């Protein structure tokens, strides 16, 4: 009896314990099909979150930066932060955006008000700064005074109206003169910068001096030409004593990551003399000259295989490596004006460095020691400015959007200056990027970042594999790092995985990795994207029947090539594709694109004439077949880099072959979408497109209209 009671007591106690444990356990998440997860992130939220800062400049306690405003038609303003206060200096409708090289870059410069006083030294010197900026609408340079921010005064022009310049009468794309990459002249009476002239269908460039007194606004000949003789210029940099000018230049058919030259010239009576070559060649990319003193410079050069920092003297001594390493201390020069290292007051250098992404550190040129700064942000863009012991930069992390920060290298304090970012969704909805390396063709290691579906409210069915999208970045020399990208969260929070691939040709892994793409564009990049797709199926639970690929610009080219010529070469891998302003017709691109990239294909494919057969073999247009998957095309109608004809031609080819597709063209958008409504519409169209093709219905997302062939036409196309 006793034993029975004891046994009964024990059994009842165990059941109560189990029940208690079950009560404490988290309830099981409901299983919802992938792609149909409810998400609090709307496309409008994502678009608002694209208000990013760039090109920060600091002087004393003041910091400025360019900031895009998607909700104001994508215009760019200049922000100012000082003493804990933040203000906008360039009001609507002005937009501080230069079109030099079409990709622009540094479009402003803080100018001390003392430099704008007649005679400079007469009377009491004015305090503070005015902002010089390139205005997008007419590409003139303007000075914005203290009353411009609140509308009390209009910015005043200091360069001539384009209508008064030869070649300048006509639409925006024929504006006569453009300017970028600014520096104050040694006497502070002028701004020295890169000028791009468009005249009679030809493009030329020079380093010029623009007077700050505004006299050139009505007299174009008041702009002095300082340096000519090359197709491209960058980094005009006077020495501290004003006796030397250093600059970077290069010529077609090279791009600035292929081969550049560092040249210097003595300045006499305000005019540089004949420049002499100090460093660089057709096979060496030299960037970012920075004067250490009046006789020595710091440069970034990739002649050892990586962009490392060297000290270089004017008297012919050999360059000296400050920290030789298989790391990058600079990045490809797509936009003018970004300086990857800056001089601190004690003579040390604030630098970015790393492999695959950039960390912020301090490099001592005397001891050759490098130490990283302890900040909450693991990734920085290679664009720094320093003053005293502080450095300003754009930083980001896995759970924080890119923002402008100020880091005190002495005390280690990090201050986030850009405070007007919209609220993020709950962190539980944000994917945690995981760096992955995997083996591609011929044993080549490929680098990528994996973003698995993430949602705290639901999970996927145990018997369902995950739809994944292979993301292909542009450039193709750009790179991606494992930082928060809300556009990815828009997909992953809905149950769609993402893998972002640094395919062969990407920067961040040395020159040899970049040059994997030489003469192999449309082959190596496609192989690596397909290798990523295979890895997803084998290692990440991806559904082989629900793989998509997407990319913008050069990434759009890889996307289109992967599902046309790539399908013929490697078989059917992807079931859907999305191309954002991607290249589809190589010959058309070579004939129609802008001057900066007009010979880019010489290195990526091969020069014309001579490589006509290769151009024909690799071009997506003409290779649409019955195996080509449905494609979404998104295009800006003002795009001069990849003109609308590129998307239109592949759309026509898809229609002719009876292939399902959608083509969305956006008025007022150029290369890279900037307006909030465009960004939102493109995201909704993309996820809707995947849903319709891959077999899921994303809740709350409007359906994009897809042109679908009739069954008879589709059958005829497949038979053909």
C-alpha positions in Angstrom: 0.0 0.0 0.0 2.7 2.3 1.1 4.7 1.5 -2.0 1.7 2.1 -4.2 1.0 5.4 -2.5 4.6 6.3 -2.9 4.6 5.4 -6.5 1.4 7.3 -7.1 2.8 10.4 -5.3 6.0 10.2 -7.4 4.0 10.0 -10.6 1.7 12.9 -9.7 4.7 15.1 -8.8 6.5 14.3 -12.1 3.4 15.3 -14.1 3.1 18.6 -12.1 6.8 19.3 -12.8 6.4 18.7 -16.5 3.3 20.8 -16.6 5.2 23.6 -14.9 8.1 23.4 -17.3 5.6 23.5 -20.3 4.0 26.6 -18.8 7.3 28.3 -18.5 8.4 27.3 -22.0 7.9 29.7 -24.9 4.8 28.9 -27.0 5.6 27.4 -30.4 5.6 29.9 -33.2 3.0 29.4 -35.9 4.3 27.9 -39.1 3.7 30.2 -42.0 4.9 29.6 -45.6 8.1 31.3 -46.5 7.5 34.6 -48.4 4.1 35.0 -46.6 5.4 36.1 -43.2 3.7 39.2 -41.8 6.2 42.0 -41.4 6.0 45.5 -39.8 8.4 46.8 -42.4 6.7 48.6 -45.2 8.5 49.7 -48.4 7.7 53.3 -47.5 9.6 52.7 -44.2 12.6 51.3 -46.1 12.6 54.3 -48.4 12.5 56.8 -45.6 15.5 55.0 -44.0 17.7 55.7 -47.1 18.5 59.2 -45.9 22.2 58.5 -45.7 25.2 60.8 -45.0 28.4 61.0 -47.0 31.6 62.9 -47.4 32.0 64.3 -43.9 34.4 67.3 -43.3 35.4 68.6 -39.9 37.2 71.7 -38.7 37.5 72.3 -35.0 34.1 71.6 -33.4 32.3 71.9 -36.7 31.3 69.0 -38.9 29.5 69.0 -42.2 28.3 66.3 -44.5 26.1 65.6 -47.6 22.8 64.0 -46.9 20.3 62.5 -49.3 16.6 63.2 -48.7 14.4 60.6 -50.4 11.2 62.2 -49.3 12.2 65.5 -51.0 12.6 64.0 -54.5 16.0 62.6 -53.6 17.7 66.0 -53.4 21.0 66.3 -51.4 21.5 68.9 -48.7 24.5 69.9 -46.6 24.1 69.3 -42.8 26.1 71.1 -40.1 26.7 69.9 -36.6 28.4 72.0 -33.8 28.0 72.1 -30.1 25.3 69.5 -30.1 23.1 71.4 -32.6 22.4 70.1 -36.1 21.1 72.2 -39.0 20.4 72.0 -42.7 22.4 74.6 -44.7 21.0 74.0 -48.2 17.2 74.3 -48.3 14.8 73.2 -51.0 14.8 73.4 -54.0 18.6 73.5 -54.0 20.4 70.1 -54.3 24.1 69.8 -53.6 25.0 67.2 -56.1 27.7 67.3 -58.8 27.4 65.3 -62.0 31.2 65.0 -62.8 31.7 61.5 -64.1 27.9 61.2 -63.7 28.7 59.5 -60.3 29.6 62.8 -58.7 31.2 62.7 -55.3 32.3 65.5 -53.0 30.0 68.4 -53.9 30.6 71.0 -51.3 33.4 72.8 -49.3 33.1 74.9 -46.1 34.8 78.2 -46.8 35.9 80.4 -43.9 34.1 83.7 -44.0 37.4 85.5 -43.4 38.5 84.3 -46.9 35.5 86.0 -48.4 36.2 89.4 -47.0 37.7 91.9 -49.5 41.4 92.2 -48.7 41.1 89.4 -46.1 42.9 91.4 -43.4 41.0 94.6 -43.5 39.0 95.2 -40.4 37.8 92.5 -38.0 37.8 89.1 -39.6 34.4 87.4 -40.0 33.9 84.2 -38.1 32.3 81.0 -39.2 31.9 79.5 -42.6 29.9 79.7 -45.8 29.2 76.6 -47.9 30.3 76.3 -51.4 28.3 73.7 -53.3 27.5 72.4 -56.8 23.8 72.7 -57.6 22.4 69.8 -59.4 19.9 71.6 -61.6 22.4 73.8 -63.4 25.8 72.5 -62.1 26.9 76.0 -61.2 28.9 76.5 -58.0 27.2 78.6 -55.4 28.0 80.1 -52.0 25.4 79.7 -49.3 25.7 82.3 -46.5 24.2 82.2 -43.0 20.8 83.4 -44.3 20.4 80.7 -46.9 19.3 78.0 -44.5 16.1 79.9 -43.4 15.4 81.6 -46.7 16.6 85.1 -45.7 19.0 85.1 -48.7 19.6 83.1 -51.9 22.8 81.2 -52.5 24.9 83.3 -54.9 26.6 81.9 -58.0 30.3 82.0 -58.5 30.5 80.2 -61.9 28.8 81.2 -65.1 25.3 80.1 -66.2 25.7 77.1 -68.5 23.6 78.9 -71.1 26.5 81.4 -71.5 29.1 78.6 -72.0 29.7 77.0 -75.4 27.8 73.7 -75.5 25.7 74.7 -72.5 22.4 75.7 -74.2 20.1 72.8 -74.1 18.8 70.2 -71.7 20.5 69.2 -68.5 22.6 66.5 -70.1 24.4 69.1 -72.1 25.3 71.5 -69.3 28.5 73.2 -70.2 30.6 73.0 -67.0 30.6 70.8 -64.0 32.8 70.9 -60.9 33.8 68.5 -58.1 36.6 67.6 -55.6 37.3 71.0 -54.0 40.3 72.5 -52.1 41.0 76.1 -51.0 43.9 77.7 -52.9 47.0 78.6 -50.9 45.9 82.3 -50.7 42.3 81.3 -49.9 41.0 83.5 -52.7 40.0 80.7 -55.0 38.7 77.2 -54.9 40.8 74.7 -56.9 38.8 71.8 -58.2 38.2 69.4 -61.1 36.2 70.9 -64.0 34.4 68.8 -66.6 33.5 70.6 -69.8 30.8 69.3 -72.2 31.1 71.0 -75.6 30.0 70.0 -79.1 29.5 66.4 -78.0 33.0 66.1 -76.5 34.0 65.9 -72.8 37.3 67.3 -71.4 38.6 67.9 -67.9 41.1 70.1 -66.1 42.0 71.3 -62.7 40.9 74.9 -62.5 40.8 77.9 -60.1 37.4 79.5 -59.4 37.5 82.9 -57.7 35.5 83.1 -54.5 34.6 86.8 -55.1 31.9 85.8 -57.6 33.6 87.5 -60.6 33.4 84.4 -62.7 29.6 84.3 -62.4 29.4 86.7 -65.3 32.8 86.2 -66.9 33.8 82.7 -67.7 37.3 83.7 -68.5 37.9 84.6 -64.8 38.2 80.8 -64.2 41.9 80.0 -64.5 43.0 76.7 -65.9 45.8 75.2 -63.7 46.4 71.7 -65.1 45.5 69.9 -68.3 46.9 67.1 -70.4 45.0 64.0 -69.2 41.5 62.6 -69.6 40.8 62.5 -65.9 41.9 64.3 -62.7 41.3 63.9 -59.0 42.6 65.1 -55.6 44.0 68.6 -56.4 46.1 69.0 -53.2 48.2 72.1 -52.5 51.1 71.7 -50.0 50.9 73.4 -46.6 53.3 76.2 -47.7 51.5 76.7 -51.0 54.6 76.0 -53.1 53.5 72.7 -54.6 50.4 71.1 -56.1 49.8 67.4 -56.2 47.1 65.6 -58.1 46.1 62.3 -59.6 45.4 61.7 -63.3 44.8 58.9 -65.7 43.7 58.3 -69.3 41.3 56.2 -71.4 41.0 53.2 -71.6 42.0 52.8 -68.0 39.8 53.2 -65.0 41.3 54.7 -61.8 41.7 51.2 -60.2 43.7 50.0 -63.3 46.4 52.6 -63.5 46.8 56.3 -62.4 49.7 58.7 -61.9 50.6 61.0 -59.0 52.1 64.2 -60.4 53.4 67.3 -58.6 54.3 70.8 -59.9 55.8 73.9 -58.3 53.4 76.8 -57.8 54.8 80.2 -59.0 52.7 83.3 -58.9 49.6 81.2 -58.2 50.1 79.0 -61.2 51.4 75.4 -61.2 54.4 74.8 -63.5 55.0 71.6 -65.5 54.0 68.6 -63.6 56.3 65.7 -63.1 55.5 62.0 -62.5 56.2 61.0 -58.9 54.5 57.6 -58.7 52.1 55.4 -60.7 51.9 53.6 -64.0 49.5 51.8 -66.3 49.5 48.9 -63.9 49.5 50.8 -60.6 46.6 52.6 -59.0 47.8 55.6 -56.9 45.2 57.5 -54.9 44.7 60.2 -52.2 47.8 62.3 -51.9 48.1 63.9 -48.5 51.0 66.2 -47.6 52.9 65.1 -44.4 54.9 68.4 -44.6 56.2 70.6 -47.4 58.4 68.0 -48.9 56.7 64.6 -48.3 53.4 63.0 -49.1 51.4 60.0 -48.0 49.7 58.1 -50.8 47.8 54.8 -51.3 49.2 52.6 -54.0 48.3 49.0 -54.9 51.6 48.1 -56.6 52.3 45.4 -54.0 48.9 43.9 -54.7 46.9 45.8 -52.1 46.2 49.5 -51.5 48.7 50.2 -48.8 49.9 53.6 -47.5 53.4 54.8 -48.4 55.4 57.9 -47.7 56.9 59.6 -50.7 59.4 62.5 -50.9 59.9 65.1 -53.6 63.7 64.5 -53.8 63.6 61.0 -55.4 64.0 58.7 -52.3 62.3 55.3 -52.6 58.7 55.1 -51.4 58.5 53.8 -47.8 55.6 51.5 -46.7 54.1 52.5 -43.4 52.3 49.2 -42.7 52.7 46.6 -45.5 49.9 44.1 -45.2 47.4 42.1 -47.3 44.7 44.6 -46.4 43.1 47.5 -48.3 43.7 51.0 -47.0 41.7 52.6 -49.8 38.9 51.7 -52.2 38.1 52.2 -55.9 37.6 55.8 -57.0 34.0 55.8 -58.3 33.3 59.1 -56.7 35.6 62.1 -56.5 36.7 63.6 -53.2 36.7 60.7 -50.7 40.0 60.5 -48.7 40.6 57.2 -47.0 43.1 58.6 -44.5 43.5 61.9 -42.7 46.2 63.7 -40.7 45.7 64.1 -36.9 47.3 67.0 -35.0 50.1 64.8 -33.5 51.2 63.6 -37.0 49.5 60.2 -36.8 47.1 59.1 -39.5 43.5 58.2 -39.0 43.0 55.3 -41.5 40.5 52.7 -42.6 41.8 49.2 -43.3 40.8 45.6 -43.7 39.9 42.7 -45.9 36.3 42.7 -47.2 35.4 45.6 -45.0 37.1 48.6 -43.4 37.8 49.2 -39.7 38.9 52.5 -38.2 42.4 52.8 -36.8 45.3 55.1 -36.1 48.6 54.5 -37.9 51.8 56.0 -36.5 54.3 56.9 -39.3 57.2 57.1 -36.8 56.8 53.7 -35.1 54.8 52.0 -38.0 52.3 50.8 -35.4 48.6 50.4 -36.2 45.9 50.1 -33.6 42.1 50.0 -34.1 39.8 52.3 -32.3 37.2 50.9 -30.0 33.9 52.1 -31.4 30.4 50.6 -31.5 30.6 50.5 -35.3 32.6 47.6 -37.0 32.5 49.0 -40.5 33.5 52.3 -42.0 33.5 53.8 -45.5 36.8 55.0 -46.9 36.1 58.7 -46.6 37.6 60.4 -43.5 38.3 63.9 -42.3 40.3 64.9 -39.2 40.8 67.9 -37.0 42.8 67.9 -33.8 42.4 64.5 -32.2 38.9 63.9 -33.8 38.0 62.0 -37.0 34.6 62.0 -38.7 33.4 59.2 -40.9 30.4 57.2 -42.1 30.0 54.1 -40.0 27.6 51.2 -39.7 27.0 47.8 -38.1 24.8 44.7 -38.3 22.0 46.5 -36.3 22.7 50.1 -37.2 22.3 52.0 -40.4 25.1 54.0 -42.0 25.4 57.3 -40.2 27.9 60.1 -39.7 30.0 59.7 -36.5 32.7 61.6 -34.8 35.4 59.6 -33.0 37.9 61.1 -30.5 41.1 59.2 -31.0 42.5 60.4 -27.7 39.6 59.6 -25.4 37.9 57.0 -27.5 34.5 58.6 -27.4 32.2 58.0 -30.4 29.4 60.4 -31.1 26.7 59.8 -33.6 26.1 63.1 -35.4 23.4 62.1 -37.8 20.4 62.0 -35.5 17.4 62.5 -37.7 17.1 58.9 -39.0 13.7 57.3 -38.8 13.0 54.7 -36.1 14.0 51.2 -36.9 11.7 48.2 -36.5 12.2 45.9 -33.6 15.7 44.5 -33.8 14.2 41.0 -33.7 13.1 41.6 -37.3 16.6 42.5 -38.5 18.7 39.7 -40.1 22.1 39.0 -38.6 24.6 38.9 -41.4 26.9 35.9 -41.4 30.1 36.1 -43.5 30.6 32.9 -45.5 33.4 31.8 -47.8 32.9 28.9 -50.2 34.6 27.3 -53.1 33.8 28.3 -56.7 35.1 27.1 -60.0 38.7 25.9 -60.1 39.0 26.1 -56.3 38.7 29.9 -56.1 37.4 31.1 -52.8 34.3 33.3 -53.1 33.2 35.7 -50.3 29.6 36.5 -49.4 27.3 37.5 -46.5 24.3 35.4 -45.7 21.0 36.9 -44.4 18.7 34.2 -43.3 14.9 34.8 -42.9 14.2 36.4 -39.5 10.9 37.1 -37.9 10.1 36.8 -34.1 6.4 36.1 -34.8 6.5 33.1 -37.1 8.6 30.3 -38.4 8.6 28.3 -41.7 7.0 24.9 -42.1 9.4 22.1 -41.2 8.9 20.4 -44.6 9.4 23.6 -46.7 12.7 24.8 -48.1 13.5 28.5 -48.2 13.3 30.8 -51.2 16.5 32.7 -51.6 17.7 35.7 -53.6 21.3 36.0 -54.8 22.2 39.7 -54.6 24.9 41.0 -57.0 26.4 44.4 -56.3 27.3 47.0 -58.9 30.6 48.4 -60.1 31.6 45.7 -60.7 34.5 46.8 -58.4 32.2 47.7 -55.6 32.0 45.5 -52.5 29.5 44.6 -49.8 30.1 44.1 -46.1 28.0 42.7 -43.3 26.2 45.8 -42.2 22.5 46.5 -41.8 20.7 47.1 -45.1 17.0 47.7 -44.5 16.2 46.6 -48.1 17.4 43.1 -47.2 15.4 43.2 -44.0 12.3 43.9 -46.2 12.8 40.5 -47.7 14.1 38.5 -44.8 11.3 39.6 -42.4 8.9 38.2 -45.0 10.6 34.8 -45.1 12.9 35.3 -48.1 16.6 34.7 -47.6 19.4 36.8 -49.1 23.0 36.1 -49.9 25.1 39.1 -51.0 28.1 38.0 -53.1 31.5 39.7 -53.4 32.2 37.9 -56.7 35.5 38.0 -58.6 36.1 41.6 -59.6 35.0 43.0 -56.2 37.3 45.3 -54.3 38.4 44.6 -50.7 40.4 41.5 -51.4 43.4 42.9 -53.3 44.2 43.6 -56.9 44.5 39.9 -57.9 40.9 39.3 -56.8 39.7 42.4 -58.6 41.5 41.3 -61.8 39.8 37.9 -61.9 37.2 39.8 -64.0 39.6 41.2 -66.5 38.3 40.2 -70.0 35.9 37.8 -68.1 32.9 40.0 -67.4 29.8 37.9 -67.9 31.8 34.7 -67.1 33.5 34.9 -63.7 30.8 37.0 -62.1 28.1 34.7 -63.4 30.0 31.6 -62.2 30.4 33.0 -58.8 26.8 34.0 -58.5 25.8 30.5 -59.5 28.3 29.0 -57.1 26.5 31.0 -54.4 23.2 29.6 -55.4 24.5 26.0 -55.3 26.0 26.7 -51.8 22.6 28.0 -50.6 21.0 24.7 -51.6 23.6 22.5 -50.1 24.3 24.5 -46.9 21.5 27.0 -46.1 18.3 25.0 -46.8 17.4 26.9 -50.0 14.8 25.6 -52.3 16.5 24.8 -55.6 13.2 25.5 -57.4 12.8 28.9 -55.8 16.1 30.7 -56.3 16.2 34.2 -57.7 18.9 36.6 -58.6 19.0 40.4 -58.6 21.4 43.3 -59.1 21.8 46.9 -60.1 23.9 48.5 -62.8 26.8 46.0 -63.3 25.0 43.7 -61.0 22.0 44.0 -63.3 24.3 42.9 -66.1 25.4 39.8 -64.2 21.7 39.1 -63.3 20.7 39.2 -67.0 23.7 37.3 -68.2 23.1 34.6 -65.5 19.6 33.8 -66.9 20.5 34.1 -70.6 24.0 33.3 -71.7 24.7 31.8 -68.3 21.8 29.4 -68.7 23.2 28.2 -72.0 26.6 27.6 -70.4 25.7 26.4 -66.8 22.1 25.2 -67.1 19.0 26.6 -65.4 19.7 27.7 -61.9 17.4 30.7 -61.2 13.6 30.8 -61.5 13.2 34.6 -61.3 15.4 37.6 -61.8 15.3 41.4 -61.2 17.5 43.8 -63.0 17.8 47.4 -61.7 19.1 49.5 -64.6 21.3 46.7 -65.8 23.4 46.4 -69.0 21.8 44.1 -71.6 23.5 45.1 -74.9 27.3 45.4 -74.8 27.6 47.1 -78.2 24.9 49.6 -77.3 26.4 50.3 -73.9 29.8 51.0 -75.5 28.3 53.4 -77.9 25.8 55.2 -75.6 27.2 55.3 -72.1 28.9 58.4 -70.6 32.6 59.3 -71.0 33.9 58.0 -67.7 33.0 54.4 -68.6 33.1 54.7 -72.4 36.2 52.4 -72.5 35.5 50.4 -69.4 34.6 47.4 -71.6 38.1 47.3 -73.1 39.3 45.8 -69.8 36.1 43.9 -68.9 35.5 42.3 -72.3 38.1 43.5 -74.8 38.6 46.5 -77.1 36.6 47.1 -80.3 37.3 46.4 -83.0 38.7 43.0 -82.4 36.4 41.4 -79.9 33.1 41.6 -81.8 32.5 37.9 -81.4 33.0 38.0 -77.7 30.6 40.9 -77.4 28.0 39.0 -79.3 28.5 35.8 -77.4 28.1 37.4 -73.9 25.4 39.9 -74.6 22.0 39.0 -72.9 20.0 40.5 -75.8 19.9 37.9 -78.5 20.3 35.0 -76.0 16.8 34.9 -74.5 15.5 31.4 -74.9 12.8 29.0 -73.7 15.0 28.4 -70.7 15.2 32.1 -69.7 13.3 32.6 -66.4 10.8 35.5 -65.9 12.6 38.9 -65.4 11.6 42.1 -63.7 13.2 45.2 -65.2 13.4 48.5 -63.3 14.8 51.6 -65.0 15.3 55.4 -64.5 14.4 57.3 -67.6 17.0 60.0 -67.0 19.8 57.4 -66.7 22.9 58.5 -68.8 25.1 55.7 -67.4 22.9 52.8 -68.5 20.4 54.4 -70.8 16.7 53.2 -70.9 17.4 51.6 -74.3 19.3 48.8 -72.4 16.1 47.8 -70.4 13.9 48.4 -73.4 15.9 46.1 -75.7 15.9 43.1 -73.3 12.2 43.7 -72.6 11.5 43.5 -76.3 13.5 40.3 -76.6 11.6 38.8 -73.7 8.3 39.7 -75.3 9.4 38.3 -78.7 10.1 34.9 -77.0 7.0 34.8 -74.9 8.8 35.1 -71.6 7.0 36.4 -68.6 8.4 39.8 -67.6 7.6 43.2 -66.1 9.2 46.5 -67.0 8.8 49.5 -64.7 10.3 52.9 -65.9 10.5 55.9 -63.5 10.4 59.5 -64.6 13.0 61.8 -63.0 15.3 59.0 -61.9 18.8 58.5 -63.1 21.4 55.9 -62.3 20.4 54.7 -58.8 17.0 55.5 -57.4 16.8 58.5 -55.1 13.1 59.3 -54.6 11.2 57.7 -51.7 8.2 56.7 -53.9 10.5 55.1 -56.5 12.5 53.1 -53.9 9.2 51.9 -52.3 7.6 51.1 -55.6 10.6 49.1 -56.8 10.8 47.1 -53.5 7.1 46.2 -53.6 7.3 45.3 -57.3 10.3 43.0 -56.7 8.8 41.0 -53.8 5.5 40.8 -55.6 7.2 39.6 -58.7 9.1 36.8 -56.8 5.8 35.8 -55.1 4.0 35.4 -58.4 6.8 33.5 -60.0 8.0 31.4 -57.0 4.5 30.6 -55.6 3.8 32.7 -52.5 1.7 35.7 -51.7 3.4 38.4 -49.6 0.7 40.0 -47.4 0.1 43.7 -47.8 2.2 44.0 -50.9 0.4 45.3 -54.1 0.7 43.0 -57.1 2.9 44.1 -59.9 1.5 43.5 -63.4 3.4 40.8 -65.3 3.3 40.4 -69.0 2.6 36.7 -69.4 2.6 34.9 -72.7 -0.4 32.9 -73.9 0.0 29.1 -73.6 0.1 28.7 -77.4 2.8 31.4 -77.8 4.8 30.0 -74.9 4.7 26.5 -76.4 5.7 27.8 -79.8 8.6 29.7 -78.2 9.8 26.7 -76.3 9.6 24.6 -79.4 11.6 27.1 -81.3 
